[in-house]
């Protein structure tokens, strides 16, 4: 059995339990925290004064709670550009790892600037990544010169994006 507590892997885990193993419980959020998140999912530039007015609380309360959510790693406020409209080539890549190398491979992938998404999975692939390249030649260089040279990568399957039909960050807080 793999002992995750003995490894020095820095994978993002917003819900660790005492043993630092991912649990499925949600971080404790108040209803106000959830409503603030939902407002920011609709428009990350929405002023705190507008959110406060809509929720019937002070601007200071919204600012403090938002800062706390960011500090806890629950909320991230960023501008998201459309890579296709910027002329970039995106791809989703499934990776199978050599036995015992999964977390080492995931950490190596996460450190690469070309990789913007890394997830350890169950199923056909051990890891899924998303990468953004300047063009097809850039994607080929990434696959041949960088990805295939990571120790522990057994094989890969690349899915080039032909058209992004939907991408949203408005999934609410349920």
WOBELVEN-V454018 format. One record per backbone hydrogen bond with DSSP energy under -1.0 kcal/mol. NH is the residue of the N-H (numbers start at 0). CO is the residue of the C=O. If there is no record, write none. Layout:
NH|CO + NH|CO
This chain:
16|20 + 19|16 + 22|14 + 33|29 + 34|30 + 35|31 + 36|32 + 37|33 + 38|34 + 39|35 + 40|36 + 41|37 + 42|38 + 45|42 + 50|46 + 51|47 + 52|48 + 53|49 + 54|50 + 55|51 + 56|51 + 61|57 + 62|58 + 63|59 + 64|60 + 65|61 + 66|62 + 67|63 + 68|64 + 69|65 + 70|66 + 71|67 + 72|69 + 73|68 + 74|68 + 85|81 + 86|83 + 87|82 + 88|132 + 90|130 + 91|158 + 92|128 + 93|156 + 94|126 + 95|154 + 97|151 + 100|97 + 104|100 + 105|101 + 106|102 + 107|103 + 108|104 + 109|105 + 110|106 + 111|108 + 114|111 + 115|129 + 116|129 + 118|127 + 120|125 + 125|94 + 126|94 + 127|118 + 128|92 + 129|116 + 130|90 + 131|113 + 132|88 + 138|134 + 139|135 + 140|136 + 141|137 + 142|138 + 143|139 + 144|140 + 145|141 + 146|141 + 147|142 + 149|146 + 152|149 + 153|95 + 154|95 + 156|93 + 158|91 + 160|89
